[in-house]
Amino acid sequence: MVVGAYGIFDHPGHKLAEEPLLGTWQWRVSKATGKNVGEDSSRWNENLFKIYGIDPVHPSRASAARPASGWLNSFQRKTETPSSW
């Protein structure tokens, strides 16, 4: 007995869309304190650097480690403050 089926049809020779660029990151945070765990608490894959136009070989960093809070703060507008949220 067939319970279900799934199929996709496309015309032969149809050009497929370009695969999207996906970035991933890992951020280690202490459950107890809510603070970063270690200097390399945030790690990015190569695509995330490409998406944000950041050079992965930064003079102050020899790996994909990034302090996540500093990175997130860099997107905050200069006029924004926690009290304005």
Backbone torsions as a table, in degrees:
resi	resn	phi	psi	omega
1	MET	NA	130.1	176.8
2	VAL	-87.9	124.2	-179.6
3	VAL	-91.5	-34.8	-179.3
4	GLY	-166.5	161.1	177.5
5	ALA	-147.0	152.1	-179.8
6	TYR	-140.7	134.2	179.0
7	GLY	-150.8	156.0	177.1
8	ILE	-128.7	132.6	178.2
9	PHE	-114.4	137.0	175.0
10	ASP	-143.2	150.2	-179.5
11	HIS	-68.0	139.1	176.5
12	PRO	-58.8	138.1	179.3
13	GLY	84.2	-3.2	177.8
14	HIS	-68.4	128.8	-178.8
15	LYS	-73.2	128.6	178.8
16	LEU	-77.1	150.4	177.1
17	ALA	-65.1	151.1	178.2
18	GLU	-66.0	139.9	-179.8
19	GLU	-65.1	131.8	-178.4
20	PRO	-67.9	150.5	177.7
21	LEU	-86.0	116.3	-178.8
22	LEU	-114.0	133.6	177.8
23	GLY	-113.1	150.1	177.8
24	THR	-131.2	155.2	175.1
25	TRP	-148.0	157.2	178.8
26	GLN	-123.6	135.0	-179.4
27	TRP	-133.0	114.2	180.0
28	ARG	-92.4	121.4	-177.9
29	VAL	-129.5	138.1	178.2
30	SER	-70.4	128.7	176.6
31	LYS	-65.3	-33.3	-176.5
32	ALA	-73.6	-43.6	-173.5
33	THR	-107.7	-20.0	-176.2
34	GLY	76.5	10.8	-178.6
35	LYS	-101.4	161.4	177.3
36	ASN	-57.9	146.5	177.5
37	VAL	-104.9	102.8	177.2
38	GLY	83.8	166.7	179.7
39	GLU	-67.5	-30.1	-179.3
40	ASP	-104.2	43.5	-175.7
41	SER	-66.7	-22.4	179.8
42	SER	-119.4	129.7	178.7
43	ARG	-127.7	134.3	-179.7
44	TRP	-111.2	149.1	170.4
45	ASN	-87.2	170.7	-174.3
46	GLU	-59.2	-37.9	-178.2
47	ASN	-64.7	-33.7	-178.8
48	LEU	-65.6	-37.1	175.2
49	PHE	-61.6	-42.4	179.9
50	LYS	-63.9	-44.4	-178.2
51	ILE	-58.2	-43.6	-177.2
52	TYR	-93.3	2.0	177.1
53	GLY	65.2	35.5	-179.2
54	ILE	-107.3	133.8	178.5
55	ASP	-70.2	119.6	-178.8
56	PRO	-67.5	-20.6	178.4
57	VAL	-101.8	74.3	179.9
58	HIS	-81.7	142.1	-178.1
59	PRO	-54.0	-30.9	-177.1
60	SER	-92.2	-2.4	-177.9
61	ARG	-132.7	132.1	178.5
62	ALA	-102.6	0.6	-178.8
63	SER	-139.0	-171.4	179.2
64	ALA	-82.8	8.5	-178.8
65	ALA	-74.4	135.4	176.9
66	ARG	-140.4	139.3	172.7
67	PRO	-71.9	112.7	-173.0
68	ALA	-60.2	-41.1	-177.2
69	SER	-64.4	-38.7	177.6
70	GLY	-65.3	-40.2	178.6
71	TRP	-64.4	-46.6	179.9
72	LEU	-63.2	-39.4	179.4
73	ASN	-65.1	-26.8	-179.2
74	SER	-67.0	-18.7	178.3
75	PHE	-90.6	-6.3	179.4
76	GLN	-74.4	133.0	177.0
77	ARG	-66.0	147.3	-177.0
78	LYS	-59.9	-27.6	-178.6
79	THR	-84.9	-10.4	-178.8
80	GLU	-83.0	139.7	173.1
81	THR	-135.4	158.4	178.7
82	PRO	-53.2	-32.2	-179.4
83	SER	-71.8	-20.1	179.7
84	SER	-87.6	-3.8	179.5
85	TRP	-77.2	NA	NA
